[in-house]
């Protein structure tokens, strides 16, 4: 039995179904991210777990207990909001200990737990400050400490880093993951930032239009997307149209050049198919291990700092590939025809 179970969750607002037959089993201590664009249902699903929304249908269990219709304060969850939601008239220490005070825990226990939490988040000396005296990153750390102080069974985080600048987001996501691992707490993290989800998660739930399009570890989500939406939403992707020449051998016509993928492709000869390959899987030149090499003219070149992104033409299609910026090696000129190569195994056939 999983520690957190979401079974056949559905949520309607009037006639609008915003979460559709959602199923997920989470093991104790797992870090799960809900990833998707705005309006895909990820926050609504999180709010149903928290108790701020009631499922129209379905069951939510935490540690074997059905909590589907319980109030938020009866579910044994900790919640971190995007906007911190700290009490401005309370000190940091009082904010962190607020939930324990409401639960009428002994004063000595509260003080000891608050001190422990402030050490955990790296702010042991700021207990007497007020939220307005803290930076955004410090406020979010305090919000995390408050959510953890009462030792909840499940931690829920709703886009907690979206209001912070890029450098603080990177450092704070590392801290959140380290704290989560050290405590072994089951965690659900909502984000629209694919880098956050890929770097932090044990598993990712990619959502679209109320549906879980794919559930898997970061390597599977990125490297083996199950649907066209996942392939396009997670990471950069080359999507190329090709014509099927030999279905049994997996040979296609790509920009006027034959490419054999070495595995059967369903459908009759002449059918158009969609191929997908990540830019980092495409190399300039014929490299060992890349069993497909084709000629392509350089159409565009974009300088991105440490990386130069080249776009090469395959008939009417453009394929992107990345080169590390090396002062000793000049990239090819726009208009030059160059060999590009990739491994057939890295090419995905995406169903329309």
C-alpha positions as CSV (number, residue, x, y, z in Angstrom):
1,X,0.0,0.0,0.0
2,X,1.3,3.4,-1.0
3,X,1.7,6.2,1.7
4,X,-0.3,8.7,-0.3
5,X,-3.1,7.5,-2.7
6,X,-5.1,9.5,-5.1
7,X,-7.7,7.4,-6.9
8,X,-10.0,8.4,-9.7
9,X,-10.0,12.1,-8.6
10,X,-12.3,14.3,-10.6
11,X,-13.1,18.0,-10.1
12,X,-15.9,19.9,-11.7
13,X,-16.6,23.6,-11.5
14,X,-20.2,23.7,-12.9
15,X,-19.9,21.8,-16.1
16,X,-16.2,22.4,-16.5
17,X,-14.1,19.3,-15.6
18,X,-10.7,20.6,-14.5
19,X,-9.2,17.4,-13.2
20,X,-10.1,14.2,-15.1
21,X,-9.8,10.7,-13.5
22,X,-6.4,11.4,-11.8
23,X,-4.6,8.5,-10.2
24,X,-1.3,8.5,-8.3
25,X,0.3,6.3,-5.7
26,X,3.2,7.9,-3.8
27,X,5.6,6.0,-1.6
28,X,6.7,7.4,1.8
29,X,9.6,9.8,1.4
30,X,9.1,10.3,-2.3
31,X,9.4,13.8,-3.9
32,X,6.7,14.2,-6.6
33,X,6.4,17.2,-8.9
34,X,3.2,18.2,-10.7
35,X,4.5,19.9,-13.9
36,X,2.4,21.6,-16.5
37,X,1.2,24.9,-18.0
38,X,-1.2,27.3,-16.3
39,X,-4.7,26.0,-16.1
40,X,-3.7,22.3,-16.5
41,X,-5.2,21.3,-13.1
42,X,-2.0,20.8,-11.1
43,X,-2.8,23.3,-8.4
44,X,-6.4,22.2,-8.2
45,X,-5.2,18.6,-7.6
46,X,-2.8,19.8,-4.9
47,X,-5.6,21.8,-3.2
48,X,-7.7,18.7,-3.1
49,X,-4.9,16.8,-1.3
50,X,-4.6,19.8,1.1
51,X,-8.4,19.9,1.7
52,X,-8.9,23.4,0.3
53,X,-11.0,21.8,-2.5
54,X,-13.3,18.9,-2.2
55,X,-13.1,16.2,-5.0
56,X,-16.3,15.8,-7.1
57,X,-15.4,12.2,-7.3
58,X,-12.5,10.0,-6.0
59,X,-10.6,9.1,-2.9
60,X,-7.5,10.6,-1.1
61,X,-5.7,8.4,1.4
62,X,-2.8,9.4,3.6
63,X,-1.1,6.5,5.4
64,X,-4.2,4.3,4.8
65,X,-6.7,6.8,6.1
66,X,-9.4,8.3,3.9
67,X,-9.1,12.1,4.2
68,X,-11.1,13.0,1.2
69,X,-13.8,14.9,3.2
70,X,-11.7,16.0,6.1
71,X,-10.9,19.7,6.9
72,X,-7.3,20.8,6.1
73,X,-6.3,20.9,9.8
74,X,-7.4,17.3,10.2
75,X,-5.2,15.9,7.4
76,X,-1.7,16.1,9.0
77,X,-0.3,18.0,6.0
78,X,2.1,21.0,5.8
79,X,1.5,23.6,3.1
80,X,3.9,26.2,1.6
81,X,2.3,28.8,-0.6
82,X,3.6,30.8,-3.5
83,X,3.1,34.1,-1.6
84,X,4.7,32.9,1.7
85,X,1.5,33.9,3.7
86,X,3.5,34.8,6.8
87,X,1.8,36.8,9.6
88,X,3.3,40.3,9.3
89,X,2.6,41.1,13.0
90,X,4.4,38.0,14.3
91,X,8.1,37.5,14.6
92,X,9.8,34.7,12.7
93,X,9.8,32.5,15.7
94,X,6.1,33.0,16.4
95,X,5.3,32.4,12.7
96,X,7.2,29.1,12.8
97,X,5.6,28.0,16.0
98,X,2.0,29.1,15.1
99,X,0.7,25.7,14.1
100,X,2.0,24.1,17.3
101,X,0.5,26.9,19.4
102,X,-2.9,26.4,17.8
103,X,-2.5,22.7,18.5
104,X,-1.9,23.6,22.2
105,X,1.5,22.0,22.4
106,X,3.5,22.8,25.6
107,X,5.5,26.1,25.4
108,X,8.9,24.3,26.0
109,X,8.2,21.9,23.2
110,X,7.3,24.8,20.8
111,X,10.4,26.7,21.7
112,X,12.6,23.7,21.2
113,X,11.0,22.8,17.8
114,X,11.2,26.4,16.6
115,X,14.9,26.5,17.4
116,X,15.4,23.2,15.6
117,X,13.5,24.4,12.5
118,X,15.5,27.7,12.4
119,X,18.7,25.8,12.5
120,X,17.4,23.5,9.7
121,X,16.7,26.4,7.4
122,X,19.9,28.2,8.2
123,X,18.4,31.2,10.1
124,X,19.1,30.4,13.7
125,X,19.7,34.0,14.8
126,X,16.7,35.6,13.1
127,X,13.9,34.4,15.3
128,X,13.1,37.9,16.7
129,X,12.9,39.6,13.3
130,X,9.6,40.3,11.5
131,X,8.9,39.2,7.9
132,X,9.3,42.7,6.4
133,X,12.9,42.6,7.7
134,X,13.8,39.5,5.7
135,X,14.6,38.9,2.0
136,X,12.2,37.0,-0.2
137,X,14.4,33.9,0.0
138,X,14.5,34.1,3.8
139,X,10.7,34.5,4.0
140,X,10.3,31.4,1.9
141,X,12.6,29.5,4.2
142,X,10.5,30.6,7.2
143,X,7.3,29.5,5.4
144,X,8.9,26.1,4.9
145,X,10.0,25.9,8.5
146,X,6.4,26.7,9.6
147,X,5.0,24.0,7.4
148,X,7.5,21.4,8.8
149,X,7.3,22.4,12.5
150,X,4.3,20.3,13.4
151,X,5.9,17.2,11.8
152,X,3.3,16.6,9.1
153,X,3.0,13.4,7.2
154,X,2.9,15.1,3.8
155,X,4.4,18.4,2.6
156,X,2.7,20.3,-0.2
157,X,4.4,23.2,-2.0
158,X,2.5,25.4,-4.5
159,X,5.0,27.1,-6.8
160,X,7.0,28.3,-3.8
161,X,9.9,29.8,-5.8
162,X,8.1,31.6,-8.6
163,X,8.4,35.0,-7.0
164,X,12.2,34.8,-6.5
165,X,15.0,35.8,-8.9
166,X,16.8,33.1,-10.8
167,X,19.9,32.7,-8.7
168,X,17.9,32.5,-5.4
169,X,15.6,29.9,-7.0
170,X,18.5,27.6,-7.9
171,X,20.0,27.7,-4.4
172,X,16.7,27.5,-2.6
173,X,15.5,24.5,-4.6
174,X,18.7,22.7,-3.7
175,X,18.0,23.5,0.0
176,X,14.4,22.4,-0.2
177,X,15.4,19.0,-1.7
178,X,18.2,18.6,0.9
179,X,15.8,19.3,3.8
180,X,13.2,17.0,2.3
181,X,15.7,14.1,2.0
182,X,17.0,14.6,5.5
183,X,13.5,14.5,7.0
184,X,12.3,11.7,4.6
185,X,8.9,13.5,4.3
186,X,6.5,12.7,1.5
187,X,6.3,15.8,-0.8
188,X,4.2,17.1,-3.6
189,X,5.6,20.1,-5.4
190,X,3.7,22.1,-8.0
191,X,5.6,24.0,-10.7
192,X,5.5,25.1,-14.3
193,X,9.3,25.3,-14.4
194,X,10.6,22.1,-16.1
195,X,14.1,22.6,-14.8
196,X,12.9,22.7,-11.2
197,X,10.9,19.5,-11.7
198,X,13.7,17.7,-13.5
199,X,16.4,18.6,-10.9
200,X,14.4,18.0,-7.7
201,X,12.0,15.1,-8.3
202,X,12.0,11.4,-7.8
203,X,9.0,11.3,-10.2
204,X,7.2,13.9,-12.3
205,X,3.5,14.0,-13.2
206,X,3.2,16.0,-16.4
207,X,-0.3,17.4,-16.6
208,X,-2.3,18.9,-19.5
209,X,-6.0,19.9,-19.6
210,X,-6.7,18.1,-16.4
211,X,-5.1,14.8,-17.4
212,X,-1.9,13.2,-16.2
213,X,-0.2,12.8,-19.6
214,X,2.8,10.9,-18.2
215,X,4.2,9.8,-14.8
216,X,7.8,8.8,-14.5
217,X,11.2,9.6,-13.3
218,X,13.0,12.6,-14.8
219,X,15.1,10.5,-17.2
220,X,12.0,8.8,-18.6
221,X,10.0,12.1,-18.9
222,X,12.8,13.8,-20.7
223,X,14.3,11.0,-22.7
224,X,11.2,8.9,-23.5
225,X,8.2,11.2,-23.6
226,X,5.0,9.2,-24.1
227,X,2.9,11.9,-25.9
228,X,3.5,14.8,-28.3
229,X,2.6,17.2,-25.5
230,X,5.2,15.9,-23.1
231,X,7.8,15.8,-25.8
232,X,7.2,19.5,-26.6
233,X,6.6,20.8,-23.1
234,X,9.7,19.2,-21.4
235,X,13.0,20.5,-22.8
236,X,14.0,21.7,-26.2
237,X,12.9,19.4,-29.0
238,X,13.4,19.0,-32.8
239,X,10.1,17.9,-34.3
240,X,10.6,16.9,-37.9
241,X,8.1,15.7,-40.6
242,X,9.3,12.7,-42.6
243,X,7.8,10.3,-45.2
244,X,7.7,6.6,-44.5
245,X,9.6,4.7,-47.2
246,X,10.1,1.2,-45.7
247,X,7.9,0.5,-42.7
248,X,9.6,-2.8,-41.8
249,X,13.1,-1.4,-41.7
250,X,12.0,1.9,-40.3
251,X,13.4,3.9,-43.3
252,X,12.0,7.4,-43.8
253,X,12.7,10.2,-46.3
254,X,13.9,13.2,-44.2
255,X,14.4,16.3,-46.2
256,X,15.1,14.3,-49.4
257,X,17.6,12.0,-47.7
258,X,17.0,8.4,-46.6
259,X,17.3,7.7,-42.8
260,X,16.9,4.2,-41.4
261,X,15.9,4.0,-37.7
262,X,16.4,0.2,-37.6
263,X,13.0,-0.6,-36.1
264,X,9.6,-1.0,-37.6
265,X,7.3,2.0,-37.9
266,X,3.6,1.3,-38.2
267,X,1.7,2.4,-41.3
268,X,1.9,2.1,-45.1
269,X,4.7,3.5,-47.2
270,X,4.1,7.1,-48.1
271,X,2.6,8.0,-44.8
272,X,3.8,11.1,-43.1
273,X,5.3,10.6,-39.6
274,X,6.6,12.9,-37.0
275,X,10.2,12.4,-35.6
276,X,11.5,14.0,-32.5
277,X,15.1,14.3,-31.3
278,X,16.7,16.5,-28.6
279,X,19.3,19.1,-29.8
280,X,22.0,17.6,-27.6
281,X,21.6,14.3,-29.4
282,X,22.5,15.9,-32.7
283,X,26.2,16.4,-33.4
284,X,28.2,18.4,-35.9
285,X,30.2,16.0,-38.0
286,X,30.2,12.2,-38.1
287,X,30.9,11.0,-34.5
288,X,31.5,7.4,-33.3
289,X,28.3,5.8,-32.1
290,X,26.1,8.0,-34.3
291,X,24.9,5.6,-37.0
292,X,23.0,8.3,-39.0
293,X,25.0,11.0,-40.9
294,X,23.3,13.4,-43.3
295,X,24.3,16.6,-45.1
296,X,22.5,19.8,-44.2
297,X,23.1,23.6,-44.9
298,X,23.5,25.9,-41.9
299,X,20.5,28.2,-41.9
300,X,20.9,30.1,-38.5
301,X,23.4,30.5,-35.7
302,X,22.5,31.9,-32.3
303,X,25.1,32.7,-29.6
304,X,23.8,31.7,-26.1
305,X,27.0,32.3,-24.0
306,X,28.5,28.9,-23.2
307,X,26.5,27.3,-26.1
308,X,26.1,28.1,-29.8
309,X,22.9,26.9,-31.2
310,X,23.0,26.0,-34.9
311,X,19.9,25.4,-37.0
312,X,20.5,23.3,-40.1
313,X,18.1,22.7,-42.9
314,X,16.6,19.4,-43.9
315,X,14.4,20.3,-46.8
316,X,11.7,22.5,-45.3
317,X,12.6,21.4,-41.8
318,X,15.0,22.9,-39.3
319,X,17.0,20.8,-36.9
320,X,18.7,22.5,-33.9
321,X,22.0,21.3,-32.4
322,X,24.3,22.8,-29.8
323,X,28.0,23.4,-29.7
324,X,30.0,24.3,-26.7
325,X,31.5,27.8,-27.2
326,X,35.2,27.1,-27.7
327,X,37.4,30.0,-28.7
328,X,39.9,27.7,-30.4
329,X,37.3,26.3,-32.8
330,X,35.2,28.4,-35.2
331,X,31.6,27.3,-35.9
332,X,30.6,26.8,-39.5
333,X,29.4,29.8,-41.5
334,X,25.7,30.3,-42.2
335,X,25.1,28.9,-45.7
336,X,27.8,26.2,-45.4
337,X,26.7,22.6,-45.9
338,X,28.0,20.4,-43.1
339,X,27.6,16.8,-42.0
340,X,25.3,16.3,-38.9
341,X,24.9,12.9,-37.1
342,X,22.8,11.2,-34.5
343,X,22.0,7.8,-33.1
344,X,18.9,6.2,-34.6
345,X,18.0,5.0,-31.1
346,X,17.7,8.7,-30.0
347,X,15.0,9.4,-32.6
348,X,11.4,9.1,-31.3
349,X,8.4,8.5,-33.6
350,X,5.6,10.6,-32.2
351,X,2.0,9.8,-33.0
352,X,-0.1,12.7,-34.0
